[in-house]
């Protein structure tokens, strides 16, 4: 059984940083298409970063590029999302998600699928990030 467990959220002031973690079990994060999503109040869940962990190629949403960094620790089977220079509009629930796609081409197909959230097979429970001005 696949489980994804996020942690690291909290209340942060604008301009600050936070690192989110996603610990996986029943699923090996290396060499799969995985990502982070965000859902703001009253909004649809949107992808902020999608990566193929086999080579680290990552697609970032325009609104977060340069501030968000996705990384992985294969030994710990954990995915991270480093968020710097937080903005109030970054507030939301952040979800870790994973697919069954284990190739770069499969991940490319995930990225082109719309909406992207429907291309993901496994989801964590989410962690709240609240940014205050």
N, C-alpha and C positions, 0 to 999 in steps of 0.2 A: 504494500500500500504506500503510495506516494504521499509524503507530507512535506509541506513548505511552511516554515515558521519564521515570521518576520519579528524583528525587534529593533530598538534604537530610536523609535520616535519620541516625540515630546514637544514641549513648548519652547520656542526659540525666538530670540529677537531678530528682526530684519538685519541682514548683514552677517549673521552668524553662520555656523556650520553644524551639520549633523551627519552621522554615518549610520545608515540602515543596514541591517544584516538579514540574510535569509538562509536559514539552516535547512538543508534538504535531507530527507531520509527516504529510503525506498527508491531513490533516483540519484544517478550520478551526474553531477552538474557539468563535468567536463565533456566537451564534444556534443553539446546539445544547444538548441536555440532556446534562450531564456530571456527574461526581461523584467523590467519594473514598470508598473502602471500607477497612475494617480487618479483619484476621484475626489473632486472638490464638491462641496455641498451643492446639491441641485444640478450637478453636471454629470455627464457620462464619464465612464472610466476611460482614460486615455493613456496611451503608451508614452513614457518619457525616455526609455532606453531599451533597446533590444539588441542582444549580442549573440554571436555564435561563439561559444566558449572554446571551440576547437582552435580558433586562430585569433580570437579577440576582436574581430571586426564588429563594430558597434554602430548602430543608428541612434542618434539622439534627436529628440524633438527640438524644433527650432527655438522654442521658448526656454530650453534648459541647456542648450549647447554652450560649452565653456564654463558652466557652473556645476554640472552633474558629471560624475565619473563612475562608471560601472566597473567592478573588478571581481575577481574570484579567487578563492583559496581552495585548490583541489584537494589538498590534504585534509582540510576541515570540511570539505564538501559544502562550502558556504559562498553565497553570492553577496556582494556589497554594493551599496549605492552611496557614494560620497556626495553630499550636497553642500556647496559653498555659496557664499554671498546670497543667503536666503532672502526671498522676497515674500511679501504678504500673500501674493497670488500663488505661492507654492503650497499654501495650506491645503491639506486634504488627507485622505487615507491612502497610504502607499501600499501597493500589493506586489509581491513577488509572484512571477508566473513562469511556467515551463511548458515546453511542448514535447512531442514525441519525435521531432525532427532532429536527426543526428548528423546531418550533413550541411555544408555551407549552402548548397543549392536548396535544401529544404528550408533553411532559415531565410533565404532570399524569397522563397514563396510565401513564408509567413509575413514578411515585411510588405509584400505587395497585396496580401489579402486584406480585404476591407469588410467590416472593421477589424482591425488587427486583434482586438481582444478576443474575437471569436476563433482565432487561430490557435489559441493556447488551451492546453488540456488540463493543466493543474494550476491551482491557485492557493496562495496562503490566505490567512485570515485578515491580513492587513495591519498596518501600524499607523497611528495618527501622528501627523506633523502639523503643528499649529505655529504660524509665524506672526508675531505681533510687531507693530511699527513703533 
